[in-house]
Amino acid sequence: MMWEIVLFFLFIVPIVHLIHEMGHVLFAKLFGIKETEIVLGIGPEWFHFSHASIRYRVHYLVFLGGYSTNSREGVLSPVEVAFISLGGPLFNIASILMVLPLLSEYDFLLLHLFILFSSWVGLVNLVPFKMGNRRSDGWQIATSLYRLVKIRGNEN
């Protein structure tokens, strides 16, 4: 049981965060954003690399979250922000759907933990909340929809 906990924190948690952040980055790429970055963990940087025009940075405490950034000249539209923010939770849901069929063949704890943690990350990020300068995906989606409705209301 102890080794499964260690494997959970060293592999499952970072993989779930990577999947979530890949969702944001791939949706950003759909909107033509070229410069993107995925950061996993906190603390001193362990290593970094680039692949497919995505820069990856991995920190020593890799199991303590992650985030993605993108840069593009100009401001993103509310629709772009909403879809990019929705990309992370959608990728969590997709990863769960891909792993569920494996449960019938391979019923082991790490698979269950992957499903539970990925569900938690995806659902919690859909809840609109703001802590300091950090905003959840749900907050970004809700404010983007509010701006979109406000823009449409001003047009009429």
C-alpha positions as protocol buffer text, in pm:
chain_id: "A"
residue {
  index: 1
  type: MET
  ca { x: 0 y: 0 z: 0 }
}
residue {
  index: 2
  type: MET
  ca { x: 282 y: 244 z: 81 }
}
residue {
  index: 3
  type: TRP
  ca { x: 443 y: 211 z: -263 }
}
residue {
  index: 4
  type: GLU
  ca { x: 107 y: 284 z: -427 }
}
residue {
  index: 5
  type: ILE
  ca { x: 84 y: 613 z: -235 }
}
residue {
  index: 6
  type: VAL
  ca { x: 435 y: 708 z: -348 }
}
residue {
  index: 7
  type: LEU
  ca { x: 353 y: 614 z: -709 }
}
residue {
  index: 8
  type: PHE
  ca { x: 31 y: 814 z: -686 }
}
residue {
  index: 9
  type: PHE
  ca { x: 213 y: 1134 z: -588 }
}
residue {
  index: 10
  type: LEU
  ca { x: 513 y: 1086 z: -817 }
}
residue {
  index: 11
  type: PHE
  ca { x: 331 y: 967 z: -1130 }
}
residue {
  index: 12
  type: ILE
  ca { x: -49 y: 982 z: -1122 }
}
residue {
  index: 13
  type: VAL
  ca { x: -81 y: 1337 z: -986 }
}
residue {
  index: 14
  type: PRO
  ca { x: 166 y: 1489 z: -1235 }
}
residue {
  index: 15
  type: ILE
  ca { x: 11 y: 1292 z: -1524 }
}
residue {
  index: 16
  type: VAL
  ca { x: -338 y: 1417 z: -1435 }
}
residue {
  index: 17
  type: HIS
  ca { x: -209 y: 1775 z: -1413 }
}
residue {
  index: 18
  type: LEU
  ca { x: -25 y: 1735 z: -1745 }
}
residue {
  index: 19
  type: ILE
  ca { x: -341 y: 1605 z: -1914 }
}
residue {
  index: 20
  type: HIS
  ca { x: -539 y: 1898 z: -1772 }
}
residue {
  index: 21
  type: GLU
  ca { x: -285 y: 2158 z: -1888 }
}
residue {
  index: 22
  type: MET
  ca { x: -252 y: 1990 z: -2230 }
}
residue {
  index: 23
  type: GLY
  ca { x: -625 y: 2051 z: -2272 }
}
residue {
  index: 24
  type: HIS
  ca { x: -575 y: 2423 z: -2219 }
}
residue {
  index: 25
  type: VAL
  ca { x: -273 y: 2436 z: -2449 }
}
residue {
  index: 26
  type: LEU
  ca { x: -432 y: 2238 z: -2732 }
}
residue {
  index: 27
  type: PHE
  ca { x: -744 y: 2455 z: -2723 }
}
residue {
  index: 28
  type: ALA
  ca { x: -516 y: 2763 z: -2729 }
}
residue {
  index: 29
  type: LYS
  ca { x: -344 y: 2616 z: -3035 }
}
residue {
  index: 30
  type: LEU
  ca { x: -685 y: 2578 z: -3203 }
}
residue {
  index: 31
  type: PHE
  ca { x: -724 y: 2955 z: -3168 }
}
residue {
  index: 32
  type: GLY
  ca { x: -387 y: 3019 z: -3330 }
}
residue {
  index: 33
  type: ILE
  ca { x: -183 y: 3086 z: -3016 }
}
residue {
  index: 34
  type: LYS
  ca { x: 170 y: 2982 z: -3098 }
}
residue {
  index: 35
  type: GLU
  ca { x: 366 y: 3044 z: -2776 }
}
residue {
  index: 36
  type: THR
  ca { x: 248 y: 2816 z: -2496 }
}
residue {
  index: 37
  type: GLU
  ca { x: 406 y: 2677 z: -2184 }
}
residue {
  index: 38
  type: ILE
  ca { x: 315 y: 2406 z: -1934 }
}
residue {
  index: 39
  type: VAL
  ca { x: 462 y: 2419 z: -1585 }
}
residue {
  index: 40
  type: LEU
  ca { x: 434 y: 2121 z: -1349 }
}
residue {
  index: 41
  type: GLY
  ca { x: 505 y: 2151 z: -978 }
}
residue {
  index: 42
  type: ILE
  ca { x: 659 y: 2419 z: -761 }
}
residue {
  index: 43
  type: GLY
  ca { x: 1001 y: 2490 z: -614 }
}
residue {
  index: 44
  type: PRO
  ca { x: 1330 y: 2501 z: -802 }
}
residue {
  index: 45
  type: GLU
  ca { x: 1316 y: 2401 z: -1167 }
}
residue {
  index: 46
  type: TRP
  ca { x: 1428 y: 2042 z: -1218 }
}
residue {
  index: 47
  type: PHE
  ca { x: 1444 y: 2046 z: -1599 }
}
residue {
  index: 48
  type: HIS
  ca { x: 1279 y: 2200 z: -1903 }
}
residue {
  index: 49
  type: PHE
  ca { x: 1239 y: 2118 z: -2271 }
}
residue {
  index: 50
  type: SER
  ca { x: 1036 y: 2216 z: -2575 }
}
residue {
  index: 51
  type: HIS
  ca { x: 838 y: 1993 z: -2806 }
}
residue {
  index: 52
  type: ALA
  ca { x: 589 y: 2079 z: -3081 }
}
residue {
  index: 53
  type: SER
  ca { x: 616 y: 2452 z: -3001 }
}
residue {
  index: 54
  type: ILE
  ca { x: 518 y: 2390 z: -2637 }
}
residue {
  index: 55
  type: ARG
  ca { x: 768 y: 2471 z: -2365 }
}
residue {
  index: 56
  type: TYR
  ca { x: 757 y: 2237 z: -2062 }
}
residue {
  index: 57
  type: ARG
  ca { x: 907 y: 2321 z: -1723 }
}
residue {
  index: 58
  type: VAL
  ca { x: 914 y: 2064 z: -1445 }
}
residue {
  index: 59
  type: HIS
  ca { x: 988 y: 2161 z: -1085 }
}
residue {
  index: 60
  type: TYR
  ca { x: 1111 y: 1938 z: -803 }
}
residue {
  index: 61
  type: LEU
  ca { x: 777 y: 1924 z: -618 }
}
residue {
  index: 62
  type: VAL
  ca { x: 606 y: 1798 z: -932 }
}
residue {
  index: 63
  type: PHE
  ca { x: 301 y: 1668 z: -745 }
}
residue {
  index: 64
  type: LEU
  ca { x: 196 y: 2016 z: -624 }
}
residue {
  index: 65
  type: GLY
  ca { x: -8 y: 2139 z: -918 }
}
residue {
  index: 66
  type: GLY
  ca { x: 59 y: 2293 z: -1251 }
}
residue {
  index: 67
  type: TYR
  ca { x: -46 y: 2568 z: -1484 }
}
residue {
  index: 68
  type: SER
  ca { x: -21 y: 2670 z: -1846 }
}
residue {
  index: 69
  type: THR
  ca { x: 39 y: 3005 z: -2005 }
}
residue {
  index: 70
  type: ASN
  ca { x: 12 y: 3141 z: -2353 }
}
residue {
  index: 71
  type: SER
  ca { x: 104 y: 3463 z: -2521 }
}
residue {
  index: 72
  type: ARG
  ca { x: -44 y: 3626 z: -2822 }
}
residue {
  index: 73
  type: GLU
  ca { x: -46 y: 3983 z: -2934 }
}
residue {
  index: 74
  type: GLY
  ca { x: -382 y: 4135 z: -2864 }
}
residue {
  index: 75
  type: VAL
  ca { x: -656 y: 4034 z: -2625 }
}
residue {
  index: 76
  type: LEU
  ca { x: -834 y: 3700 z: -2639 }
}
residue {
  index: 77
  type: SER
  ca { x: -1206 y: 3718 z: -2709 }
}
residue {
  index: 78
  type: PRO
  ca { x: -1449 y: 3597 z: -2441 }
}
residue {
  index: 79
  type: VAL
  ca { x: -1528 y: 3291 z: -2654 }
}
residue {
  index: 80
  type: GLU
  ca { x: -1157 y: 3204 z: -2686 }
}
residue {
  index: 81
  type: VAL
  ca { x: -1102 y: 3243 z: -2311 }
}
residue {
  index: 82
  type: ALA
  ca { x: -1407 y: 3027 z: -2232 }
}
residue {
  index: 83
  type: PHE
  ca { x: -1302 y: 2745 z: -2466 }
}
residue {
  index: 84
  type: ILE
  ca { x: -936 y: 2751 z: -2359 }
}
residue {
  index: 85
  type: SER
  ca { x: -1047 y: 2738 z: -1994 }
}
residue {
  index: 86
  type: LEU
  ca { x: -1287 y: 2452 z: -2070 }
}
residue {
  index: 87
  type: GLY
  ca { x: -1010 y: 2253 z: -2244 }
}
residue {
  index: 88
  type: GLY
  ca { x: -848 y: 2135 z: -1919 }
}
residue {
  index: 89
  type: PRO
  ca { x: -1161 y: 1984 z: -1760 }
}
residue {
  index: 90
  type: LEU
  ca { x: -1264 y: 1835 z: -2095 }
}
residue {
  index: 91
  type: PHE
  ca { x: -930 y: 1657 z: -2123 }
}
residue {
  index: 92
  type: ASN
  ca { x: -972 y: 1523 z: -1768 }
}
residue {
  index: 93
  type: ILE
  ca { x: -1312 y: 1382 z: -1864 }
}
residue {
  index: 94
  type: ALA
  ca { x: -1173 y: 1236 z: -2188 }
}
residue {
  index: 95
  type: SER
  ca { x: -886 y: 1069 z: -2001 }
}
residue {
  index: 96
  type: ILE
  ca { x: -1132 y: 911 z: -1758 }
}
residue {
  index: 97
  type: LEU
  ca { x: -1341 y: 777 z: -2046 }
}
residue {
  index: 98
  type: MET
  ca { x: -1027 y: 630 z: -2204 }
}
residue {
  index: 99
  type: VAL
  ca { x: -921 y: 458 z: -1879 }
}
residue {
  index: 100
  type: LEU
  ca { x: -1262 y: 324 z: -1769 }
}
residue {
  index: 101
  type: PRO
  ca { x: -1258 y: 23 z: -2007 }
}
residue {
  index: 102
  type: LEU
  ca { x: -929 y: -88 z: -1847 }
}
residue {
  index: 103
  type: LEU
  ca { x: -1104 y: -142 z: -1513 }
}
residue {
  index: 104
  type: SER
  ca { x: -1265 y: -464 z: -1635 }
}
residue {
  index: 105
  type: GLU
  ca { x: -922 y: -611 z: -1719 }
}
residue {
  index: 106
  type: TYR
  ca { x: -694 y: -445 z: -1466 }
}
residue {
  index: 107
  type: ASP
  ca { x: -858 y: -373 z: -1134 }
}
residue {
  index: 108
  type: PHE
  ca { x: -582 y: -214 z: -930 }
}
residue {
  index: 109
  type: LEU
  ca { x: -569 y: 81 z: -693 }
}
residue {
  index: 110
  type: LEU
  ca { x: -365 y: 321 z: -909 }
}
residue {
  index: 111
  type: LEU
  ca { x: -621 y: 302 z: -1187 }
}
residue {
  index: 112
  type: HIS
  ca { x: -899 y: 390 z: -942 }
}
residue {
  index: 113
  type: LEU
  ca { x: -689 y: 673 z: -800 }
}
residue {
  index: 114
  type: PHE
  ca { x: -626 y: 809 z: -1150 }
}
residue {
  index: 115
  type: ILE
  ca { x: -1001 y: 815 z: -1220 }
}
residue {
  index: 116
  type: LEU
  ca { x: -1086 y: 972 z: -885 }
}
residue {
  index: 117
  type: PHE
  ca { x: -813 y: 1237 z: -896 }
}
residue {
  index: 118
  type: SER
  ca { x: -880 y: 1326 z: -1258 }
}
residue {
  index: 119
  type: SER
  ca { x: -1252 y: 1362 z: -1175 }
}
residue {
  index: 120
  type: TRP
  ca { x: -1167 y: 1583 z: -881 }
}
residue {
  index: 121
  type: VAL
  ca { x: -928 y: 1806 z: -1080 }
}
residue {
  index: 122
  type: GLY
  ca { x: -1176 y: 1842 z: -1367 }
}
residue {
  index: 123
  type: LEU
  ca { x: -1479 y: 1914 z: -1149 }
}
residue {
  index: 124
  type: VAL
  ca { x: -1310 y: 2144 z: -896 }
}
residue {
  index: 125
  type: ASN
  ca { x: -1168 y: 2352 z: -1179 }
}
residue {
  index: 126
  type: LEU
  ca { x: -1519 y: 2405 z: -1317 }
}
residue {
  index: 127
  type: VAL
  ca { x: -1628 y: 2570 z: -991 }
}
residue {
  index: 128
  type: PRO
  ca { x: -1596 y: 2948 z: -1029 }
}
residue {
  index: 129
  type: PHE
  ca { x: -1362 y: 3080 z: -759 }
}
residue {
  index: 130
  type: LYS
  ca { x: -1087 y: 3335 z: -723 }
}
residue {
  index: 131
  type: MET
  ca { x: -803 y: 3331 z: -469 }
}
residue {
  index: 132
  type: GLY
  ca { x: -582 y: 3637 z: -488 }
}
residue {
  index: 133
  type: ASN
  ca { x: -464 y: 3667 z: -848 }
}
residue {
  index: 134
  type: ARG
  ca { x: -546 y: 3304 z: -928 }
}
residue {
  index: 135
  type: ARG
  ca { x: -874 y: 3225 z: -1100 }
}
residue {
  index: 136
  type: SER
  ca { x: -1022 y: 2882 z: -1159 }
}
residue {
  index: 137
  type: ASP
  ca { x: -1122 y: 2762 z: -1504 }
}
residue {
  index: 138
  type: GLY
  ca { x: -1482 y: 2797 z: -1392 }
}
residue {
  index: 139
  type: TRP
  ca { x: -1419 y: 3161 z: -1300 }
}
residue {
  index: 140
  type: GLN
  ca { x: -1267 y: 3226 z: -1642 }
}
residue {
  index: 141
  type: ILE
  ca { x: -1560 y: 3055 z: -1816 }
}
residue {
  index: 142
  type: ALA
  ca { x: -1824 y: 3239 z: -1608 }
}
residue {
  index: 143
  type: THR
  ca { x: -1666 y: 3583 z: -1654 }
}
residue {
  index: 144
  type: SER
  ca { x: -1617 y: 3519 z: -2025 }
}
residue {
  index: 145
  type: LEU
  ca { x: -1982 y: 3422 z: -2066 }
}
residue {
  index: 146
  type: TYR
  ca { x: -2083 y: 3730 z: -1865 }
}
residue {
  index: 147
  type: ARG
  ca { x: -1871 y: 3953 z: -2094 }
}
residue {
  index: 148
  type: LEU
  ca { x: -2017 y: 3785 z: -2401 }
}
residue {
  index: 149
  type: VAL
  ca { x: -2374 y: 3842 z: -2280 }
}
residue {
  index: 150
  type: LYS
  ca { x: -2287 y: 4201 z: -2190 }
}
residue {
  index: 151
  type: ILE
  ca { x: -2138 y: 4262 z: -2538 }
}
residue {
  index: 152
  type: ARG
  ca { x: -2443 y: 4109 z: -2708 }
}
residue {
  index: 153
  type: GLY
  ca { x: -2674 y: 4316 z: -2487 }
}
residue {
  index: 154
  type: ASN
  ca { x: -2496 y: 4637 z: -2582 }
}
residue {
  index: 155
  type: GLU
  ca { x: -2535 y: 4555 z: -2953 }
}
residue {
  index: 156
  type: ASN
  ca { x: -2914 y: 4549 z: -2926 }
}
